[in-house]
Amino acid sequence: MLGADGKLWVVKFQNNPQDVRVLANELIATRLAAAVGLTVPKSDVVEVTEWLVANTLDMFVEMPKGQRERYTAGLQFGSQFVGGLMPGQVVDYLPEQQLDEVRNLVEFAGMLCIDKWAGNCNGRQAVFERKPRERKYRATFIDQGFCFNAGEWTFPDSPLRGVYQRNQVYARVTGWESFEPWLSRVEAMEAGTLWEIAEAVPPEWYGGDTDVIERLMEQMLRRRLRVRELIGEFRDSNREPFPMWASGKKIVVPRQFAEISGVGKFVM
């Protein structure tokens, strides 16, 4: 949608078929990612008037069972459209040889910190923008609606949730240093930063019950120091996402040697 500021915005409405809370999820998680220095679109609360809804063609949302419902007016979530009014080139998929040349490919490790922290139950999504006369793309991380388990606001953690579909973006990870500075910024984020972000969420996006959003933020504060554990579970999964990981490799001792008693220690 074209905003009053003259810029293009991707707008998610309160009566979307997922849940009204996904608007809060988008705002909170996008601003958390921005707070640690990751490349995400500018996000904001945008107002869509009754007049605009009534006088705009196709202002309908597709609901389950083939039903259509007119969008509701009011406060919605908006993120600036990557590329703006005059995009160079914006794509959601790159072949392998170009993916290796993405300017900020290392940020996929940083975004993994946010996705694990916020319990993203969807796959990580990104778009790639190349400005006119530029050769390389830059990744922008979009669609945080399924953080906090969408409308449930729970954290059913699983190693393969919240990760990008292609291991190639993690191929340069060599250890915990590859997650810096983002991981340390998550772990050290002050409570005031989270509360400030939460206060920007319109009450109608979570039913007006402030106790609910306070509990969510309290959980997020407690989870800061679990992010390494959650990344470690992904690292140790059968997907084997970090082939260059330098630490934590195990040497498997053959069973027959392990069972021999009275043998001294080997120095390797």
One Martini backbone bead per residue (centre of mass of N, CA, C, O) as a GRO file, in nm:
protein
  268
    1MET     BB    1   0.100   0.033   0.017
    2LEU     BB    2   0.040   0.375   0.002
    3GLY     BB    3   0.159   0.615   0.188
    4ALA     BB    4   0.157   0.934   0.325
    5ASP     BB    5   0.488   0.928   0.281
    6GLY     BB    6   0.532   0.787  -0.020
    7LYS     BB    7   0.547   0.486   0.067
    8LEU     BB    8   0.592   0.149   0.066
    9TRP     BB    9   0.365  -0.098   0.213
   10VAL     BB   10   0.340  -0.377   0.411
   11VAL     BB   11   0.016  -0.505   0.508
   12LYS     BB   12  -0.118  -0.621   0.818
   13PHE     BB   13  -0.415  -0.743   0.932
   14GLN     BB   14  -0.623  -0.818   1.190
   15ASN     BB   15  -0.812  -1.016   0.984
   16ASN     BB   16  -0.633  -1.238   0.952
   17PRO     BB   17  -0.611  -1.598   0.923
   18GLN     BB   18  -0.421  -1.642   1.165
   19ASP     BB   19  -0.375  -1.373   1.367
   20VAL     BB   20  -0.363  -1.089   1.548
   21ARG     BB   21  -0.080  -1.147   1.690
   22VAL     BB   22   0.109  -1.128   1.437
   23LEU     BB   23   0.148  -0.824   1.456
   24ALA     BB   24   0.309  -0.827   1.717
   25ASN     BB   25   0.529  -1.015   1.620
   26GLU     BB   26   0.639  -0.837   1.396
   27LEU     BB   27   0.717  -0.591   1.568
   28ILE     BB   28   0.894  -0.721   1.782
   29ALA     BB   29   1.099  -0.892   1.609
   30THR     BB   30   1.194  -0.667   1.421
   31ARG     BB   31   1.300  -0.477   1.652
   32LEU     BB   32   1.499  -0.675   1.772
   33ALA     BB   33   1.672  -0.707   1.520
   34ALA     BB   34   1.743  -0.405   1.498
   35ALA     BB   35   1.877  -0.379   1.788
   36VAL     BB   36   2.124  -0.588   1.686
   37GLY     BB   37   2.183  -0.515   1.361
   38LEU     BB   38   1.976  -0.609   1.151
   39THR     BB   39   1.828  -0.675   0.833
   40VAL     BB   40   1.535  -0.485   0.829
   41PRO     BB   41   1.253  -0.352   0.802
   42LYS     BB   42   1.068  -0.101   0.846
   43SER     BB   43   0.856  -0.050   1.130
   44ASP     BB   44   0.489  -0.010   1.188
   45VAL     BB   45   0.209   0.173   1.270
   46VAL     BB   46  -0.089   0.163   1.075
   47GLU     BB   47  -0.349   0.354   0.931
   48VAL     BB   48  -0.677   0.240   0.830
   49THR     BB   49  -0.946   0.356   0.685
   50GLU     BB   50  -1.273   0.330   0.611
   51TRP     BB   51  -1.263   0.474   0.338
   52LEU     BB   52  -1.039   0.301   0.209
   53VAL     BB   53  -1.182   0.029   0.226
   54ALA     BB   54  -1.451   0.117   0.074
   55ASN     BB   55  -1.265   0.253  -0.190
   56THR     BB   56  -1.118  -0.032  -0.240
   57LEU     BB   57  -1.025  -0.261  -0.435
   58ASP     BB   58  -0.970  -0.573  -0.304
   59MET     BB   59  -1.046  -0.536   0.020
   60PHE     BB   60  -0.973  -0.858   0.067
   61VAL     BB   61  -0.986  -1.166   0.246
   62GLU     BB   62  -0.887  -1.492   0.252
   63MET     BB   63  -1.068  -1.751   0.375
   64PRO     BB   64  -1.177  -2.015   0.486
   65LYS     BB   65  -1.372  -2.193   0.263
   66GLY     BB   66  -1.376  -1.946   0.041
   67GLN     BB   67  -1.389  -1.694   0.200
   68ARG     BB   68  -1.476  -1.342   0.218
   69GLU     BB   69  -1.319  -1.045   0.373
   70ARG     BB   70  -1.322  -0.745   0.486
   71TYR     BB   71  -1.124  -0.528   0.582
   72THR     BB   72  -1.015  -0.376   0.862
   73ALA     BB   73  -1.004  -0.107   1.029
   74GLY     BB   74  -0.711   0.059   1.152
   75LEU     BB   75  -0.455  -0.090   1.322
   76GLN     BB   76  -0.156  -0.184   1.159
   77PHE     BB   77   0.092  -0.363   1.004
   78GLY     BB   78   0.414  -0.225   0.891
   79SER     BB   79   0.637  -0.265   0.606
   80GLN     BB   80   0.876  -0.180   0.415
   81PHE     BB   81   0.937  -0.203   0.093
   82VAL     BB   82   1.160  -0.368  -0.076
   83GLY     BB   83   1.290  -0.104  -0.291
   84GLY     BB   84   1.040   0.045  -0.331
   85LEU     BB   85   0.944   0.240  -0.605
   86MET     BB   86   1.267   0.182  -0.718
   87PRO     BB   87   1.364  -0.101  -0.789
   88GLY     BB   88   1.606  -0.297  -0.892
   89GLN     BB   89   1.616  -0.595  -0.735
   90VAL     BB   90   1.375  -0.844  -0.618
   91VAL     BB   91   1.423  -1.153  -0.441
   92ASP     BB   92   1.356  -1.499  -0.298
   93TYR     BB   93   1.585  -1.619  -0.499
   94LEU     BB   94   1.905  -1.794  -0.521
   95PRO     BB   95   2.158  -1.915  -0.651
   96GLU     BB   96   2.441  -2.045  -0.527
   97GLN     BB   97   2.653  -1.850  -0.657
   98GLN     BB   98   2.500  -1.592  -0.542
   99LEU     BB   99   2.473  -1.654  -0.240
  100ASP     BB  100   2.785  -1.629  -0.179
  101GLU     BB  101   2.761  -1.295  -0.263
  102VAL     BB  102   2.626  -1.194  -0.029
  103ARG     BB  103   2.701  -0.933   0.166
  104ASN     BB  104   2.520  -1.050   0.442
  105LEU     BB  105   2.541  -1.364   0.508
  106VAL     BB  106   2.621  -1.357   0.819
  107GLU     BB  107   2.324  -1.275   0.922
  108PHE     BB  108   2.197  -1.555   0.947
  109ALA     BB  109   2.322  -1.610   1.224
  110GLY     BB  110   2.187  -1.369   1.366
  111MET     BB  111   1.888  -1.451   1.302
  112LEU     BB  112   1.897  -1.715   1.460
  113CYS     BB  113   1.895  -1.583   1.737
  114ILE     BB  114   1.611  -1.462   1.713
  115ASP     BB  115   1.446  -1.718   1.636
  116LYS     BB  116   1.518  -1.876   1.895
  117TRP     BB  117   1.426  -1.671   2.102
  118ALA     BB  118   1.122  -1.635   1.958
  119GLY     BB  119   1.013  -1.908   1.846
  120ASN     BB  120   1.020  -1.979   1.548
  121CYS     BB  121   0.781  -2.187   1.353
  122ASN     BB  122   0.920  -2.101   1.100
  123GLY     BB  123   1.073  -2.033   0.832
  124ARG     BB  124   1.318  -1.855   0.713
  125GLN     BB  125   1.288  -1.527   0.570
  126ALA     BB  126   1.399  -1.379   0.251
  127VAL     BB  127   1.529  -1.103   0.073
  128PHE     BB  128   1.682  -0.980  -0.240
  129GLU     BB  129   1.882  -0.689  -0.299
  130ARG     BB  130   1.951  -0.494  -0.604
  131LYS     BB  131   2.087  -0.228  -0.705
  132PRO     BB  132   2.156  -0.017  -0.924
  133ARG     BB  133   2.475  -0.108  -1.043
  134GLU     BB  134   2.476  -0.374  -0.886
  135ARG     BB  135   2.597  -0.706  -0.817
  136LYS     BB  136   2.509  -0.736  -0.528
  137TYR     BB  137   2.334  -0.865  -0.268
  138ARG     BB  138   2.082  -0.811  -0.008
  139ALA     BB  139   1.962  -0.917   0.290
  140THR     BB  140   1.617  -0.940   0.405
  141PHE     BB  141   1.425  -0.982   0.695
  142ILE     BB  142   1.113  -1.150   0.693
  143ASP     BB  143   0.852  -1.263   0.849
  144GLN     BB  144   0.755  -1.276   1.201
  145GLY     BB  145   0.462  -1.410   1.269
  146PHE     BB  146   0.579  -1.707   1.401
  147CYS     BB  147   0.649  -1.600   1.642
  148PHE     BB  148   0.546  -1.734   1.936
  149ASN     BB  149   0.355  -1.930   1.790
  150ALA     BB  150   0.193  -1.708   1.693
  151GLY     BB  151  -0.114  -1.709   1.870
  152GLU     BB  152  -0.002  -1.863   2.139
  153TRP     BB  153   0.248  -1.777   2.307
  154THR     BB  154   0.479  -1.996   2.270
  155PHE     BB  155   0.771  -2.252   2.318
  156PRO     BB  156   0.816  -2.504   2.085
  157ASP     BB  157   1.101  -2.625   2.071
  158SER     BB  158   1.309  -2.679   1.770
  159PRO     BB  159   1.581  -2.733   1.577
  160LEU     BB  160   1.417  -2.676   1.277
  161ARG     BB  161   1.323  -2.406   1.373
  162GLY     BB  162   1.390  -2.096   1.234
  163VAL     BB  163   1.520  -2.183   0.957
  164TYR     BB  164   1.689  -2.205   0.681
  165GLN     BB  165   1.655  -2.412   0.397
  166ARG     BB  166   1.969  -2.343   0.345
  167ASN     BB  167   2.289  -2.429   0.443
  168GLN     BB  168   2.471  -2.221   0.291
  169VAL     BB  169   2.432  -1.975   0.496
  170TYR     BB  170   2.615  -2.161   0.723
  171ALA     BB  171   2.904  -2.244   0.605
  172ARG     BB  172   3.083  -2.008   0.772
  173VAL     BB  173   3.053  -2.148   1.031
  174THR     BB  174   3.302  -2.199   1.313
  175GLY     BB  175   3.144  -2.069   1.564
  176TRP     BB  176   3.055  -1.847   1.804
  177GLU     BB  177   3.188  -1.604   1.648
  178SER     BB  178   2.967  -1.608   1.408
  179PHE     BB  179   2.738  -1.466   1.616
  180GLU     BB  180   2.888  -1.204   1.596
  181PRO     BB  181   2.729  -0.957   1.791
  182TRP     BB  182   2.434  -1.069   1.836
  183LEU     BB  183   2.440  -1.265   2.076
  184SER     BB  184   2.543  -1.064   2.291
  185ARG     BB  185   2.306  -0.864   2.253
  186VAL     BB  186   2.090  -1.053   2.351
  187GLU     BB  187   2.210  -1.131   2.635
  188ALA     BB  188   2.238  -0.795   2.705
  189MET     BB  189   1.958  -0.712   2.697
  190GLU     BB  190   1.753  -0.488   2.814
  191ALA     BB  191   1.450  -0.462   2.955
  192GLY     BB  192   1.375  -0.178   2.844
  193THR     BB  193   1.372  -0.258   2.545
  194LEU     BB  194   1.134  -0.456   2.555
  195TRP     BB  195   0.923  -0.266   2.681
  196GLU     BB  196   0.929  -0.054   2.457
  197ILE     BB  197   0.829  -0.242   2.235
  198ALA     BB  198   0.563  -0.335   2.374
  199GLU     BB  199   0.436  -0.041   2.398
  200ALA     BB  200   0.392  -0.023   2.071
  201VAL     BB  201   0.160  -0.217   2.105
  202PRO     BB  202  -0.148  -0.254   2.032
  203PRO     BB  203  -0.399  -0.382   2.227
  204GLU     BB  204  -0.574  -0.511   1.985
  205TRP     BB  205  -0.342  -0.736   1.922
  206TYR     BB  206  -0.405  -0.878   2.243
  207GLY     BB  207  -0.698  -0.799   2.383
  208GLY     BB  208  -0.599  -0.582   2.621
  209ASP     BB  209  -0.403  -0.775   2.790
  210THR     BB  210  -0.125  -0.693   2.968
  211ASP     BB  211  -0.047  -0.964   3.101
  212VAL     BB  212   0.024  -1.116   2.841
  213ILE     BB  213   0.265  -0.936   2.740
  214GLU     BB  214   0.428  -0.953   3.001
  215ARG     BB  215   0.479  -1.260   2.993
  216LEU     BB  216   0.629  -1.260   2.727
  217MET     BB  217   0.866  -1.075   2.816
  218GLU     BB  218   0.959  -1.251   3.053
  219GLN     BB  219   1.035  -1.491   2.879
  220MET     BB  220   1.244  -1.345   2.706
  221LEU     BB  221   1.435  -1.275   2.938
  222ARG     BB  222   1.492  -1.577   3.017
  223ARG     BB  223   1.589  -1.671   2.712
  224ARG     BB  224   1.862  -1.536   2.651
  225LEU     BB  225   2.041  -1.788   2.787
  226ARG     BB  226   1.923  -2.013   2.558
  227VAL     BB  227   2.036  -1.965   2.270
  228ARG     BB  228   2.284  -2.150   2.263
  229GLU     BB  229   2.133  -2.411   2.310
  230LEU     BB  230   1.948  -2.393   2.055
  231ILE     BB  231   2.178  -2.381   1.851
  232GLY     BB  232   2.310  -2.650   1.938
  233GLU     BB  233   2.072  -2.828   1.846
  234PHE     BB  234   2.104  -2.757   1.549
  235ARG     BB  235   2.399  -2.841   1.514
  236ASP     BB  236   2.327  -3.155   1.622
  237SER     BB  237   2.168  -3.219   1.395
  238ASN     BB  238   2.100  -3.406   1.100
  239ARG     BB  239   2.159  -3.151   0.913
  240GLU     BB  240   2.435  -3.022   0.943
  241PRO     BB  241   2.491  -2.682   0.917
  242PHE     BB  242   2.814  -2.680   1.040
  243PRO     BB  243   3.093  -2.791   0.882
  244MET     BB  244   3.307  -2.559   1.020
  245TRP     BB  245   3.308  -2.644   1.299
  246ALA     BB  246   3.576  -2.626   1.542
  247SER     BB  247   3.408  -2.713   1.787
  248GLY     BB  248   3.303  -3.007   1.958
  249LYS     BB  249   3.454  -3.243   1.864
  250LYS     BB  250   3.436  -3.593   1.837
  251ILE     BB  251   3.590  -3.890   1.962
  252VAL     BB  252   3.551  -4.215   1.867
  253VAL     BB  253   3.569  -4.495   2.065
  254PRO     BB  254   3.620  -4.799   2.045
  255ARG     BB  255   3.477  -5.041   2.229
  256GLN     BB  256   3.718  -5.233   2.284
  257PHE     BB  257   3.885  -5.006   2.428
  258ALA     BB  258   3.676  -4.906   2.642
  259GLU     BB  259   3.675  -5.209   2.794
  260ILE     BB  260   3.958  -5.187   2.883
  261SER     BB  261   4.136  -5.266   3.154
  262GLY     BB  262   4.418  -5.102   3.283
  263VAL     BB  263   4.448  -4.857   3.095
  264GLY     BB  264   4.604  -4.603   3.003
  265LYS     BB  265   4.651  -4.298   2.893
  266PHE     BB  266   4.607  -4.118   2.610
  267VAL     BB  267   4.802  -3.925   2.384
  268MET     BB  268   4.677  -3.694   2.110
   0.00000   0.00000   0.00000
